[in-house]
């Protein structure tokens, strides 16, 4: 039976709390069954909303409804990635709001409707997420599809989506009577056009700046959305602020990051190093940093949640309490880990027929497959890796991750991993789990023995998968970039790969040979001997990962910093 539409948020939000903050994000991932996310940015946004709800922060979130998702991934025997639309039923998870707004795109009136899904915190407080949707009968067929695919289509398609998100999102909030918004938080530059909508109703740029907060997530220049000025003028029409062209355009293109920077009072990167790199990229602006986190209750496995409930009461509302794990019997942690590892290995063997073993040291690597993340770095010298496997301690490796449909190099790297997996069959067990999503991520970060991360520094703005692993007692083995510069204590919370970055080093460090040598050296001389021959000290590292890293790198701490530094400063 179809759910009836709602006429006002008050019909499902009964706390009668005014919403002071509007949190805009191109993607928000709160449930693997709702495929409105592609990876880290969307899952981080979802974790943030969950912490808003737990901490009773008066927020309404705004995003787009992707009826066909990002894509569903299948990998054939040769390692070729194939993409297909994601099939899901919207009204199983959210309710349609009986309100519509319009935006002009190329002079056409495009109608937008909104669906609402709410996140209920541990105390019962609810945060609504508005999913904007253009699949409305009155729109033409092309406009109906604007909100079909996440990160799909061409530059024109992306800009239309960002018009719907930024401009349409502000109009929808006003149509719903949410007139008390004091801060508009742009989670990355995709929603920056909301500043132009605000400019149309405010008296000055400075007035808009007082209301806007901007979080930038990438130190990679290509990661900042840019659109040809002619295209922008054509799609936006009269809302285009020609008098601000020199401030928000470069080389004839609207730079969405520059637009967000120009109109925001508070700006931050997502790790201390990323804040430093961002200040180098945009020296005209004061850019702070708030290091990312993950939602502790979401990413701690059921077995660890049960353990924490028993040993650290109150951790769900105050994850900093996890520091008390430092005094816990470490073999309780080991026994809990083994439950997770067995669950993971059973799933991997069922899905991939890899014949993996509960007792073998298991490395996990899962994230978006793209060149700078170097997913194949572990196989830089296969002979050396096999020698470690044969003479120091057996290794098995589990991979997962999608390449963007237009990322040919990323797809080739998947093919390379599959080829190596086949080549080493019988000598080393390697598995690749298809269609990486939140469910697979939960299995991996809780079930592997170590979490591997190998980006070219300083191109990892933050990274959050290692934080998720830490919540399950899984140590980190990573290049010193992003959050790991802050979370790393050698031989305590995990291990570094390669040299420590210099304070002023903001250019890409691309000497893989040094990183590989350090990676292999630590596997053979420290990590594997510890795992196989000194279980007491290995479990001590697991305990430290929870007590030191999980207790700090969580979205409760992160949201509290946003509230103090950005929202109610």
Secondary structure, DSSP 4 states (H G I P E B T S, - for coil): -PPPPBSSGGGT--S-----EEEEES---S-TTS----SHHHHHHHHHHHHHHHTT--EEEEEE--TT-S-EEEE-TT--EEEEPPP--GGGT-EEEEEEEEEEETTEEEEEEEEEEEEE-TTS-EEEEEEEE---TTS-HHHHGGGS-TT-S-HHHHHHHHHIIIIIHHHHHHHTT-----EEEEESGGGTTHHHHHHTTSS-HHHHHHHEEEE-----GGGS-EEEHHHHHHHHGGG--GGGHHHHEETTEEEHHHHHHHT-SEEEESSHHHHHHHHHHTTTS--EE----B-HHHHS-HHHHHHHHHHSTTTTT-GGGGGGGGGS-HHHHHHHHHHHHHHHHHHHHHHH-----TTSEEEEEES---GGG-TTGGGTTHHHHHHHHHHT--EEEEEE----TT-HHHHHHHHHHHHHHHHTTTTSEEEEESS--HHHHHHHHHHSSEEEE-PPBT--S---HHHHHHTTT-EEEEES-TTHHHH--BTTTEEEESPPPPTT--S-B--HHHHHHHHHHHIIIIIHHHHHH-HHHHHHHHHHIIIIIITTSBHHHHHHHHIIIII--
